[in-house]
Amino acid sequence: MTNDKNSSEVEDIDCLEAINGMYAYLDGEMNDQAELARFEQHLQHCCSCYTRRELEDALSRRIREEAKDKPSEKLKDRLRNLIGKL
């Protein structure tokens, strides 16, 4: 047996572990190669988690795009009003 691990030799994670690591993965903060391999293997066979990753990735991209624009004065006023009520 070699030291190279193929996908069948990587220990699988469950959906809860995948969801808990989703943002670290999407933000490029999952630096442990074994953890990264386990996460990606899970996505290869779990349609639910794969779909969630796609949704979260699209949502993150949309938020980044929208954040490029400055907020309107109306939005600023609404936020000030909400914060003032806290």
C-alpha positions as YAML, in Angstrom:
chain: A
units: angstrom
residues:
- id: 1
  name: MET
  ca: [0.00, 0.00, 0.00]
- id: 2
  name: THR
  ca: [1.29, 3.47, -0.88]
- id: 3
  name: ASN
  ca: [1.12, 6.66, 1.15]
- id: 4
  name: ASP
  ca: [-1.09, 8.27, -1.51]
- id: 5
  name: LYS
  ca: [-4.70, 8.29, -0.40]
- id: 6
  name: ASN
  ca: [-7.36, 8.00, -3.01]
- id: 7
  name: SER
  ca: [-10.93, 9.06, -2.34]
- id: 8
  name: SER
  ca: [-11.91, 5.60, -1.09]
- id: 9
  name: GLU
  ca: [-9.24, 5.81, 1.63]
- id: 10
  name: VAL
  ca: [-10.29, 9.23, 2.92]
- id: 11
  name: GLU
  ca: [-12.42, 9.07, 6.06]
- id: 12
  name: ASP
  ca: [-15.87, 10.45, 5.32]
- id: 13
  name: ILE
  ca: [-17.62, 13.15, 7.33]
- id: 14
  name: ASP
  ca: [-21.33, 13.50, 7.98]
- id: 15
  name: CYS
  ca: [-23.61, 16.33, 6.85]
- id: 16
  name: LEU
  ca: [-23.40, 18.18, 10.17]
- id: 17
  name: GLU
  ca: [-19.61, 18.29, 9.97]
- id: 18
  name: ALA
  ca: [-19.83, 19.46, 6.35]
- id: 19
  name: ILE
  ca: [-22.28, 22.23, 7.21]
- id: 20
  name: ASN
  ca: [-20.14, 23.33, 10.16]
- id: 21
  name: GLY
  ca: [-17.14, 23.65, 7.85]
- id: 22
  name: MET
  ca: [-18.99, 25.20, 4.92]
- id: 23
  name: TYR
  ca: [-17.98, 28.83, 5.46]
- id: 24
  name: ALA
  ca: [-14.37, 27.99, 6.23]
- id: 25
  name: TYR
  ca: [-14.32, 26.07, 2.94]
- id: 26
  name: LEU
  ca: [-16.02, 28.83, 0.94]
- id: 27
  name: ASP
  ca: [-13.81, 31.52, 2.45]
- id: 28
  name: GLY
  ca: [-10.63, 29.56, 1.68]
- id: 29
  name: GLU
  ca: [-9.88, 29.15, 5.39]
- id: 30
  name: MET
  ca: [-9.87, 25.35, 5.43]
- id: 31
  name: ASN
  ca: [-6.11, 24.87, 5.45]
- id: 32
  name: ASP
  ca: [-5.80, 21.34, 6.80]
- id: 33
  name: GLN
  ca: [-5.38, 19.14, 3.72]
- id: 34
  name: ALA
  ca: [-6.96, 16.09, 5.35]
- id: 35
  name: GLU
  ca: [-9.99, 18.12, 6.44]
- id: 36
  name: LEU
  ca: [-10.24, 19.63, 2.96]
- id: 37
  name: ALA
  ca: [-10.09, 16.17, 1.35]
- id: 38
  name: ARG
  ca: [-12.80, 14.84, 3.67]
- id: 39
  name: PHE
  ca: [-15.03, 17.84, 2.97]
- id: 40
  name: GLU
  ca: [-14.62, 17.61, -0.80]
- id: 41
  name: GLN
  ca: [-15.22, 13.85, -0.76]
- id: 42
  name: HIS
  ca: [-18.44, 14.41, 1.13]
- id: 43
  name: LEU
  ca: [-19.57, 16.94, -1.47]
- id: 44
  name: GLN
  ca: [-18.90, 14.41, -4.23]
- id: 45
  name: HIS
  ca: [-21.49, 11.99, -2.90]
- id: 46
  name: CYS
  ca: [-23.95, 14.16, -0.93]
- id: 47
  name: CYS
  ca: [-26.32, 16.02, -3.21]
- id: 48
  name: SER
  ca: [-27.84, 17.97, -0.32]
- id: 49
  name: CYS
  ca: [-24.54, 19.39, 0.93]
- id: 50
  name: TYR
  ca: [-23.30, 20.01, -2.63]
- id: 51
  name: THR
  ca: [-26.47, 21.98, -3.37]
- id: 52
  name: ARG
  ca: [-26.10, 23.94, -0.15]
- id: 53
  name: ARG
  ca: [-22.49, 24.77, -1.03]
- id: 54
  name: GLU
  ca: [-23.62, 26.02, -4.43]
- id: 55
  name: LEU
  ca: [-26.34, 28.16, -2.84]
- id: 56
  name: GLU
  ca: [-24.03, 29.59, -0.16]
- id: 57
  name: ASP
  ca: [-21.36, 30.32, -2.77]
- id: 58
  name: ALA
  ca: [-23.85, 32.13, -5.04]
- id: 59
  name: LEU
  ca: [-25.23, 34.08, -2.08]
- id: 60
  name: SER
  ca: [-21.73, 35.12, -0.97]
- id: 61
  name: ARG
  ca: [-20.87, 36.28, -4.49]
- id: 62
  name: ARG
  ca: [-24.10, 38.30, -4.67]
- id: 63
  name: ILE
  ca: [-23.45, 39.95, -1.31]
- id: 64
  name: ARG
  ca: [-19.90, 40.87, -2.37]
- id: 65
  name: GLU
  ca: [-21.22, 42.37, -5.62]
- id: 66
  name: GLU
  ca: [-23.92, 44.36, -3.85]
- id: 67
  name: ALA
  ca: [-21.48, 45.56, -1.19]
- id: 68
  name: LYS
  ca: [-19.51, 47.41, -3.84]
- id: 69
  name: ASP
  ca: [-22.26, 50.02, -4.05]
- id: 70
  name: LYS
  ca: [-22.63, 52.63, -1.33]
- id: 71
  name: PRO
  ca: [-25.85, 52.32, 0.69]
- id: 72
  name: SER
  ca: [-28.57, 54.85, -0.05]
- id: 73
  name: GLU
  ca: [-29.45, 57.55, 2.45]
- id: 74
  name: LYS
  ca: [-32.84, 55.89, 2.90]
- id: 75
  name: LEU
  ca: [-31.15, 52.64, 3.94]
- id: 76
  name: LYS
  ca: [-28.77, 54.48, 6.26]
- id: 77
  name: ASP
  ca: [-31.71, 56.23, 7.92]
- id: 78
  name: ARG
  ca: [-33.58, 52.93, 8.37]
- id: 79
  name: LEU
  ca: [-30.52, 51.34, 9.96]
- id: 80
  name: ARG
  ca: [-29.96, 54.30, 12.27]
- id: 81
  name: ASN
  ca: [-33.60, 54.08, 13.31]
- id: 82
  name: LEU
  ca: [-33.33, 50.34, 14.00]
- id: 83
  name: ILE
  ca: [-30.11, 50.74, 15.97]
- id: 84
  name: GLY
  ca: [-31.63, 53.60, 17.97]
- id: 85
  name: LYS
  ca: [-34.41, 51.27, 19.12]
- id: 86
  name: LEU
  ca: [-31.97, 48.75, 20.60]
...
